[in-house]
Amino acid sequence: MTRSSRLGSRRIAAVTLAVTAGMLLASCSDSGDKDGGGATETPDSGSALKIGMVNEQSDPGTPTKGGTLTFSGFSPVTTLDPAKAQVAGPTGGSELGAIYDVLMRYDPIAMEFKPQMAASLEPSSDSKTWTLKLRDGVTFSDGTPMDSAAVKSSITRYITNRGPQSALWMEKVSSIDTPDPTTVVFNLNSPWTGIQTMLATGPGMIVAPTAQQGAQFTPIGAGAFTLENFSPNVELVLAARPDYYDGAPNVDKLKLISILGGQATAEALKTGGIDAAYLRTLAPILDLVGAGLPGFIDIPSLGYIANVNQAPGRPGNDLRVRQAMTYAIDPEALNTRVNEGKGMPGQVIFQDTSRWHNDVAPVGVDPAKAKTLLDQAKADGYNGQITFLAMQEPSAQATALAVQAMLNAVGFDTQIEYVNNVGDLVKRMYVDHDYDMTTAATSISEADPYERLYSSLKTGGPNNALAYSDAQMDGLLDQLGAAVTDSDKKAVLAKIQTRSNETLPWQIWGNVPQIDVWNKNVHGIEPSLDGIVLFDEAWKN
């Protein structure tokens, strides 16, 4: 496809969950018309938002060349190696995508995967073999070809280095064949459509064979930009590649930073200090949408939950304790305390903003039942004590205090332990497994609910910080992974919701919207999945 035809199709589209630190630590309506229409009037709450474009821009005309586009991400970039990063919008996915691009892109408006660096990706009739065709003439920034051997080498490196998505890849993919320089064949152990997601995220960011020289790694990719300067946790500056396969980018440079705090980021946007940003804090999102700034709203599922440690010896190991928590904690009351009633409270995995929503009823809130269950656990020796781990941040503190009050009201003895930053909280949860209960987010993508459910719930899963283990749930996850059609997936997801209600792996409190947003003079930014955006056709006038 030529650059002009791709640009035309993109303009049409534009106007129509290990999970790790950034996506796991979110703080804090019906979407039946999934035609891409987002909110067009000033929203007064999160429930007024829909998944889709907001404040859509009219055709801006011929792109302006030159200049620097400044983007503020949710968290600072700490690594330029896709094998060492959780590639998602809040954790450097857009920044790495500018260097490496992706083989496939998820179109969240059409709700389908489309070739990006690849020319095509086609499944066999049983979805157990996927054939990837590469575009002719694509080169890395060092001039070497991005051929099938390079693709296989990069993915093998990702798996060998135990990239965040490598465990699922190894379970699903049996081998990779390269019958010719432009063809890559993925042979699977079972039917699986999630390979499309993989090729649109970390494993699909192809690293040049020359990038790794012994212990030395140099960020050499086939994307639209190359490294000019990198100060970890401060800024990343990228320069446009004149030899990018789809033509030189419109902007000369990208400046990629991270402003601390959603409100400060919103103010920088409105004053022109930055050109674009990723946010996942409700109040500034509502403010920016109301101010008319264009962007893309996403509402990943399980965006506002509590992880409960179910390891032996922990209070959450007793199902009755988890049930008592669920009956005691009212998501609506939390929403009032934390979000002034403007959030998206709920107890189900998929709210009605999601295409995966089902009719399975939530557990409900019942303090009397909570007290009865807790008394039963106490009669068997539980002392009622539980510690809630939280960050020293206003919304996290508000959540902790509200949870403490509701749990104590039914007989728990809840203590709050504060940590200084996200890194400390993640380490306690995912490395040390040293916690009882803490706010988290799984952030399940609309594109593919399986990957994050698998990593969070599967017995021994790579991001199973819950110590959750349930043979029936494992079987349902296997069914979901092998489901090919959306209707089959939705049927299994309803069963997963039912089993979740019975076993309570999490405390589910609602969702948190996220937005990729830009100023009115910025055009051509293209959304993908998990909050990732692509900058190869971005420009500003």
C-alpha positions in Angstrom: 0.0 0.0 0.0 1.4 3.5 -0.9 1.9 6.2 1.7 -0.8 8.3 0.2 -3.4 5.5 0.3 -2.4 4.6 3.8 -2.7 8.2 4.9 -6.2 8.4 3.3 -7.4 5.3 5.1 -5.9 6.5 8.4 -7.7 9.8 8.1 -11.0 8.0 7.6 -10.3 5.9 10.7 -9.3 9.0 12.7 -12.6 10.7 12.2 -14.8 7.7 12.9 -3.6 -5.6 31.5 2.9 -8.9 33.7 1.0 -6.4 33.6 3.4 -4.2 35.5 3.8 -0.8 37.2 2.1 1.7 35.0 -0.9 -0.4 34.0 -1.3 -2.1 37.3 -1.3 0.9 39.5 -4.2 3.0 38.3 -5.6 5.5 40.7 -8.2 7.0 40.6 -23.2 3.9 30.3 -23.8 2.1 27.5 -21.5 2.0 24.5 -23.7 0.2 22.1 -22.8 2.3 19.1 -19.3 1.0 18.6 -18.8 3.1 15.4 -16.0 5.1 16.9 -18.1 8.0 18.1 -16.7 9.1 21.4 -18.0 11.9 23.7 -18.7 15.1 21.8 -20.3 17.1 24.7 -18.6 18.1 27.9 -18.7 14.9 30.1 -19.6 15.3 33.7 -18.4 11.8 34.8 -16.5 8.8 33.6 -19.8 7.0 32.8 -20.4 9.6 30.1 -17.3 8.5 28.2 -17.3 5.9 25.5 -14.5 4.0 23.8 -13.6 6.0 20.7 -12.4 9.3 19.2 -13.3 12.5 21.1 -13.5 16.0 19.6 -12.9 14.7 16.2 -10.8 16.9 13.8 -11.9 17.8 10.3 -9.5 17.1 7.4 -6.5 19.3 8.2 -5.2 19.4 4.6 -1.6 18.8 3.5 0.8 17.9 6.4 3.3 20.5 7.5 6.9 19.3 7.6 9.4 20.0 10.3 9.4 20.9 14.0 9.5 18.9 17.2 6.6 17.1 18.7 6.7 16.7 22.5 4.8 13.8 24.1 4.3 13.2 27.8 3.9 9.6 28.8 2.4 8.2 32.0 5.8 7.0 33.3 9.4 7.8 32.4 11.1 5.5 29.9 13.6 3.4 31.7 14.8 1.0 28.9 15.0 1.0 25.1 15.0 -2.8 24.9 11.6 -4.3 24.1 12.6 -7.5 25.7 13.0 -5.7 29.0 9.9 -3.5 28.9 6.2 -4.1 29.5 5.2 -2.7 26.1 2.0 -0.8 26.7 0.8 2.8 26.6 1.5 3.7 30.2 4.9 2.0 30.2 6.8 3.2 27.2 5.0 1.4 24.4 4.5 4.5 22.3 8.1 5.6 22.8 9.6 2.2 21.8 7.2 2.0 18.9 8.7 5.1 17.4 12.1 3.4 17.3 11.0 -0.2 16.3 7.5 0.2 14.9 5.3 -2.9 15.1 4.6 -5.8 12.7 0.8 -5.4 13.3 -1.4 -2.6 14.5 -4.7 -2.8 16.3 -7.3 -0.4 14.8 -9.5 0.3 17.9 -12.2 2.0 15.7 -12.6 -0.9 13.3 -11.8 -3.4 16.2 -9.4 -5.4 14.0 -5.7 -5.9 13.5 -4.1 -4.5 10.4 -0.6 -4.8 8.9 1.9 -2.2 9.9 5.5 -3.2 9.2 4.1 -6.5 7.8 2.4 -6.8 4.5 -0.1 -9.4 5.8 -0.9 -11.9 8.5 -3.1 -14.8 7.6 -4.3 -17.8 9.6 -4.8 -21.3 8.4 -8.4 -22.7 8.5 -7.8 -24.1 12.0 -5.9 -21.0 13.3 -3.0 -23.2 14.3 -0.7 -21.8 11.6 -0.2 -18.1 10.9 1.7 -16.8 7.9 3.3 -13.4 8.1 4.4 -11.7 4.8 6.9 -8.9 5.1 7.0 -5.7 2.9 9.8 -5.5 0.4 12.6 -3.0 1.0 12.2 -2.5 4.7 15.5 -1.8 6.5 16.7 -1.2 10.0 18.2 2.2 10.8 21.7 0.7 10.3 20.8 -0.2 6.7 20.5 -4.0 7.2 17.3 -5.7 5.9 14.4 -6.5 8.1 13.8 -9.9 6.5 12.3 -13.1 7.9 15.6 -14.2 9.5 15.8 -10.9 11.4 12.2 -11.3 12.5 12.8 -14.8 13.8 16.1 -13.7 15.5 14.4 -10.8 17.3 11.5 -12.9 18.6 13.9 -15.7 19.6 15.9 -13.1 21.5 12.7 -11.7 23.2 11.8 -15.2 24.4 15.4 -16.1 25.4 15.6 -12.9 27.5 12.2 -13.8 29.1 10.4 -10.7 27.9 7.1 -10.0 29.8 5.0 -11.9 27.2 7.4 -14.8 26.7 5.7 -17.3 28.9 2.4 -17.2 27.0 4.3 -17.3 23.7 6.3 -20.4 24.7 3.0 -22.1 25.7 1.3 -21.3 22.4 4.0 -21.3 19.7 5.8 -24.5 18.9 8.1 -23.3 16.1 8.9 -20.5 13.6 9.8 -21.3 10.0 11.3 -18.9 7.4 10.8 -20.5 4.0 12.0 -17.3 2.2 13.2 -13.8 3.1 9.7 -12.3 3.1 7.8 -15.1 4.8 7.5 -16.1 8.5 5.4 -19.0 9.5 4.3 -19.4 13.1 3.3 -23.0 14.0 1.1 -23.2 17.1 0.3 -25.9 19.6 -3.4 -25.0 19.5 -5.8 -22.5 17.8 -4.9 -19.0 19.0 -5.9 -15.6 17.7 -3.8 -13.8 20.3 -0.7 -14.0 18.2 -2.0 -10.8 16.5 -1.8 -9.0 19.9 1.8 -10.3 20.4 2.9 -9.0 17.0 1.4 -5.6 17.8 3.3 -5.2 21.1 6.6 -6.4 22.5 7.4 -9.4 20.4 6.3 -7.5 17.3 8.9 -4.7 17.9 11.7 -6.2 15.8 15.2 -5.5 17.0 18.0 -5.6 14.4 20.4 -8.6 14.6 23.3 -6.0 15.0 21.7 -4.4 18.1 23.1 -6.9 20.6 26.9 -7.1 20.6 27.9 -9.2 23.6 26.5 -7.4 26.7 26.1 -4.2 24.8 22.7 -3.3 23.5 22.1 -0.5 20.9 18.5 0.4 20.0 18.4 -0.3 16.3 15.0 -0.8 14.8 13.1 -0.3 11.6 10.8 2.4 12.9 10.4 6.0 11.8 12.8 7.5 14.3 16.3 6.9 15.6 17.9 7.6 18.9 19.4 11.1 19.4 19.6 11.3 23.2 18.4 9.2 26.1 18.5 10.2 29.7 16.7 7.4 31.6 13.8 8.7 33.7 14.2 12.2 32.3 13.8 12.4 28.5 14.1 10.6 25.2 14.9 12.5 22.0 14.4 10.8 18.7 15.3 12.0 15.2 13.3 11.3 12.0 14.6 8.7 9.6 14.7 9.9 6.0 14.9 6.3 4.8 11.9 5.0 6.7 10.1 2.5 4.5 6.9 4.5 4.3 8.7 7.8 3.7 10.3 10.3 6.0 8.2 11.3 9.0 6.6 14.7 9.0 8.2 16.0 12.2 12.0 16.3 12.5 12.1 15.2 16.1 10.2 13.6 18.9 10.8 14.7 22.5 9.4 12.1 24.9 9.1 13.0 28.6 6.9 12.2 31.6 5.3 15.0 33.6 4.4 13.8 37.1 0.7 13.9 37.8 -2.4 14.0 35.6 -3.4 17.6 36.4 0.1 19.0 35.7 0.1 17.1 32.4 -3.2 18.6 31.5 -2.1 22.1 32.3 1.0 21.6 30.1 -1.2 20.6 27.2 -3.5 23.5 27.6 -0.6 26.0 27.8 1.3 24.5 24.8 4.2 23.2 26.9 3.6 19.8 25.3 1.8 18.7 22.2 0.4 15.3 23.2 0.1 13.0 26.2 -1.2 9.8 27.7 -3.4 10.2 30.9 -5.3 7.8 33.1 -6.5 10.2 35.8 -10.2 10.9 35.7 -10.5 14.6 36.6 -8.0 15.9 34.0 -9.4 13.6 31.4 -12.9 15.1 31.8 -11.3 18.6 31.8 -9.4 18.0 28.6 -12.4 16.5 26.8 -14.6 19.3 27.9 -12.0 21.8 26.7 -12.3 20.3 23.2 -8.9 18.6 22.8 -9.0 15.7 20.4 -7.9 12.2 21.3 -8.8 8.6 21.7 -10.6 7.4 24.8 -10.0 3.8 25.9 -11.7 2.0 28.9 -9.7 -1.2 29.7 -11.5 -3.6 31.9 -10.4 -4.3 35.5 -9.0 -0.8 35.8 -9.8 -0.3 39.5 -9.4 -3.4 41.6 -7.7 -4.7 44.7 -5.2 -7.6 44.6 -5.6 -9.9 47.6 -2.7 -12.2 48.4 -4.1 -15.7 48.7 -0.9 -17.5 49.6 -1.0 -19.8 52.6 -0.8 -17.9 55.9 -2.4 -14.8 54.4 -5.9 -13.7 55.4 -7.0 -13.9 51.7 -6.2 -17.6 51.6 -9.6 -18.1 53.2 -12.4 -17.8 50.7 -14.8 -16.6 53.4 -12.5 -13.7 54.1 -12.5 -12.7 50.4 -16.2 -13.0 50.3 -16.6 -10.8 53.4 -14.4 -8.2 51.8 -16.6 -8.2 48.6 -19.8 -7.9 50.5 -18.4 -5.2 52.8 -16.8 -2.9 50.2 -19.3 -0.8 48.2 -17.8 0.4 44.8 -20.4 3.2 44.7 -19.3 4.5 48.1 -15.6 4.2 47.0 -16.5 6.2 43.9 -18.1 8.9 46.1 -15.1 9.1 48.4 -12.4 8.9 45.7 -13.9 10.4 42.6 -16.7 12.7 43.9 -19.1 10.3 42.3 -17.7 10.8 38.8 -16.0 7.4 38.3 -17.1 4.1 36.8 -17.9 1.9 39.7 -18.9 -1.8 39.4 -18.2 -5.4 40.5 -18.0 -7.1 37.1 -14.9 -7.8 34.9 -16.4 -6.3 31.8 -18.7 -3.3 32.2 -21.2 -2.3 29.5 -18.6 -0.1 27.9 -16.8 -3.3 26.7 -17.8 -5.4 23.8 -17.1 -8.4 26.0 -19.8 -7.4 28.5 -22.2 -10.2 29.6 -25.3 -10.6 31.7 -23.8 -12.4 34.6 -24.9 -10.6 37.7 -22.3 -9.2 40.2 -21.8 -10.5 43.7 -23.5 -7.5 45.3 -22.9 -5.6 48.5 -24.3 -7.0 51.8 -22.6 -5.9 55.1 -24.7 -8.4 57.1 -23.4 -11.3 55.0 -19.9 -9.9 55.3 -20.2 -10.0 59.1 -21.5 -13.5 59.1 -18.7 -14.9 56.9 -16.1 -13.0 58.8 -17.4 -14.4 62.1 -17.2 -17.9 60.7 -13.5 -17.3 59.7 -12.8 -15.9 63.2 -14.4 -19.0 64.8 -11.8 -21.1 63.0 -8.9 -19.0 64.3 -8.6 -15.9 62.0 -8.0 -12.8 64.1 -9.6 -10.4 61.7 -6.4 -8.4 61.0 -5.5 -7.3 57.5 -3.0 -4.7 56.2 -3.9 -2.5 53.2 -0.8 -1.5 51.2 -1.0 2.0 49.6 1.1 4.8 48.1 1.5 8.2 49.6 -0.7 9.8 47.0 -4.0 11.6 47.5 -6.4 9.3 45.6 -4.5 6.1 46.8 -4.9 7.4 50.4 -8.6 8.2 49.9 -9.1 4.6 48.6 -7.2 3.1 51.5 -9.1 5.1 54.1 -12.5 4.3 52.5 -11.7 0.6 52.3 -10.5 0.6 55.9 -13.7 2.2 57.1 -15.9 -0.3 55.3 -14.0 -3.4 56.3 -13.8 -2.3 59.9 -17.5 -1.7 60.0 -18.1 -5.4 59.6 -15.5 -6.5 62.1 -12.1 -6.5 60.3 -9.1 -4.9 62.0 -7.6 -3.1 59.0 -4.3 -1.3 59.1 -2.9 0.9 56.3 0.8 0.7 55.4 2.1 3.3 53.1 5.0 3.0 50.6 6.8 5.9 48.9 6.4 5.1 45.2 5.1 2.8 42.5 8.4 0.9 42.4 8.2 0.0 46.1 4.5 -1.2 45.6 5.3 -3.3 42.6 8.3 -4.9 44.3 6.1 -5.8 47.3 3.4 -7.3 45.1 5.2 -9.0 42.2 8.7 -9.7 43.5 8.5 -10.2 47.2 4.7 -11.1 47.3 4.8 -9.4 50.7 1.3 -7.8 51.1 -2.2 -8.7 52.2 -4.3 -6.4 50.0 -3.5 -3.4 47.7 -5.1 -1.4 44.9 -4.1 -2.5 41.5 -5.3 -2.7 37.8 -5.2 -5.5 35.3 -6.2 -3.3 32.4 -7.7 -5.9 30.0 -7.5 -4.7 26.4 -10.6 -4.8 24.2 -8.4 -6.3 21.5 -7.6 -9.5 23.4 -8.9 -10.3 26.9 -7.1 -13.6 27.1 -3.5 -12.5 27.6 -4.0 -10.4 30.8 -6.5 -12.9 32.2 -4.0 -15.7 31.6 -1.1 -13.9 33.1 -3.1 -12.8 36.2 -5.1 -16.0 36.9 -3.4 -19.0 35.5 -1.9 -21.2 38.1 1.8 -20.2 38.1 1.1 -17.4 35.6 3.9 -14.8 35.1 1.9 -12.0 36.7 -0.1 -14.0 39.1 0.7 -11.9 42.2 -2.4 -13.2 43.9 -1.2 -16.8 44.5 -4.6 -17.7 43.0 -4.9 -21.3 41.8 -8.2 -22.9 40.6 -8.3 -25.9 38.3 -11.7 -24.9 37.0 -10.5 -21.4 36.1 -7.4 -22.9 34.5 -9.6 -25.0 32.3 -11.7 -22.0 31.3 -8.6 -20.0 30.5 -7.5 -22.8 28.2 -10.9 -22.7 26.5 -10.6 -18.9 26.0 -7.1 -19.2 24.6 -8.3 -21.7 22.0 -11.5 -19.8 21.1 -11.4 -18.3 17.6 -14.6 -16.3 17.1 -15.8 -13.4 19.2 -19.0 -15.2 20.0 -17.1 -18.2 21.4 -14.8 -16.0 23.4 -17.7 -14.1 24.9 -19.4 -17.3 25.9 -16.3 -18.5 27.8 -15.8 -15.0 29.3 -19.3 -15.3 30.8 -18.2 -18.6 32.5 -15.1 -16.9 33.7 -17.2 -14.1 35.3 -19.3 -16.8 37.0 -16.2 -18.6 38.3 -14.7 -15.3 39.4 -17.9 -14.6 41.4 -17.5 -17.9 43.1 -13.8 -17.8 43.9 -13.1 -14.0 44.0 -9.6 -13.7 42.7 -9.8 -9.9 43.0 -11.9 -7.3 44.7 -13.4 -5.5 41.6 -14.4 -1.8 42.2 -14.7 -0.4 38.7 -12.8 1.0 35.7 -10.6 4.0 35.0 -10.7 5.6 31.5 -7.4 6.5 29.7 -6.8 8.9 26.9 -4.2 9.6 24.3 -4.8 13.3 23.7 -3.2 16.0 21.7 -3.6 19.7 21.0 -5.8 21.0 18.1 -2.8 21.9 16.0 -1.5 18.3 16.1 -2.6 15.7 13.5 -1.8 12.2 12.3 -1.2 10.5 15.7 -2.6 7.0 15.3 -3.9 4.9 18.2 -3.2 1.2 18.5 -3.9 -1.1 21.5 -3.1 -0.8 25.2 -2.8 3.0 24.9 0.0 2.8 22.4 0.1 5.4 19.6 2.2 5.6 16.5 4.0 8.9 15.4 5.2 8.1 11.9 2.6 10.3 10.3 2.2 12.9 13.1 2.5 16.6 12.3 1.7 20.0 13.7 0.7 23.3 12.2 
